[in-house]
Structure formats: structure tokens, C-alpha cells
Amino acid sequence: MTFLYAAAIAAYSGCGLYLMLSRHVVRIILGLALLTNGAIFLIFFSGRIGSMVPAVIPLGDQELALDAANSLPQALALTAIVIGFALTAFAVALLVAAYKRLDTLDAREMTAAEDMGSPFLPPGGRPEPAVKPAEEPAAAGKKSDEVKTNG
């Protein structure tokens, strides 16, 4: 039965990864949701599926029963659900804003930031040299009588 759960989680996560590699933004968000849910299932199924004994120490005992459910994966799964929902909601809000502004859902056509250019280049578009070149020597027709010294 454990192999069946592992195969199901792998298939679920694989489908999510496949969708995330798409060029369509809605598929990317659906893939993100599937991958998040695959991680939640992995955390949840790591905490002993078949155990029906609650993780409560009975009155008078000093320790938890050996076959009790593990509450840590359950708490981690709940936390992952909240984080996954928040991430998906943010991605959908970002998708709506991008669609309103760019009027497309194709990731290849969303190049507004690339069209603006690099923020590290000056407005002219050419980088300034790190070291300024030395002054060019005197023209061939002119002779300089000055002797240049360092110092």
C-alpha cells in the first residue's frame, strides 16, 4: 500500500511539474497548485496512515502509545496548506494584473521588463568603461617637447 501512495504522489507531483514547464500562465499556476498539493500529500502520508489511535496520552500513563498517530506531519501539512493557498492566491492576483496590463497569457509574450532594457546600463545603452583610456598621443604632425613623468 505504501508503494501505491508513493506512486500516486510521484504522479501528482510529476503532472504539476509538467504543467509548470508550460508557456501558458494559467497552466503554470495550476502546475504550482498540483506541486504544492503533492508536497502536502508527501508530508501527510509520512505520518502513519493506518493509525487510528489519537495522539493523546491517556490519564495515568506517562508516555504516548506506540501506535498513536504522529501529530507533527499533520501540523506541517496544515501549515503547508495555508502557505500553498496563499502562494496560489498571490499567483492568480499577479496573473490578473499581468493580463490587464499586457493583454496576453503567453509567457513568451510577456517581455515588458526586457523591452525596458537593463537597469544597470546608463540611458545611452552602452556601459561606461571601468578605467578611462589614456589620452591619445599627440597627432602625427605635432611634436611635443614636454616629457611626461610619473609623479
Residue pairs with C-beta under 8 A, 6 or more apart in sequence:
1 49
5 41
5 45
5 49
8 41
9 38
9 41
9 42
9 45
12 34
12 37
12 38
12 41
13 34
13 35
13 38
13 39
13 42
15 31
15 34
16 30
16 31
16 32
16 33
16 34
16 35
16 36
16 37
16 38
17 31
17 35
18 31
19 27
19 28
19 30
19 31
19 34
20 27
20 28
20 31
20 32
20 35
21 31
22 28
22 31
23 106
23 107
23 108
24 105
24 106
24 107
25 95
25 98
25 99
25 105
25 106
25 107
25 110
26 95
26 105
28 91
28 107
29 88
29 91
29 92
29 95
32 87
32 88
32 91
33 84
33 88
36 80
36 83
36 84
36 87
36 88
37 84
39 80
39 84
40 77
40 80
40 81
40 84
43 73
43 76
43 77
43 80
44 73
44 74
44 77
46 73
47 69
47 70
47 71
47 72
47 73
47 74
47 77
48 69
48 70
51 67
51 68
51 69
51 70
52 69
53 65
53 67
53 68
53 69
54 68
54 69
55 64
55 68
55 69
55 70
55 71
56 64
56 68
57 63
57 64
58 65
95 105
98 110
99 105
101 112
102 109
102 110
102 112
104 110
117 125
120 127
121 127
122 128
138 144
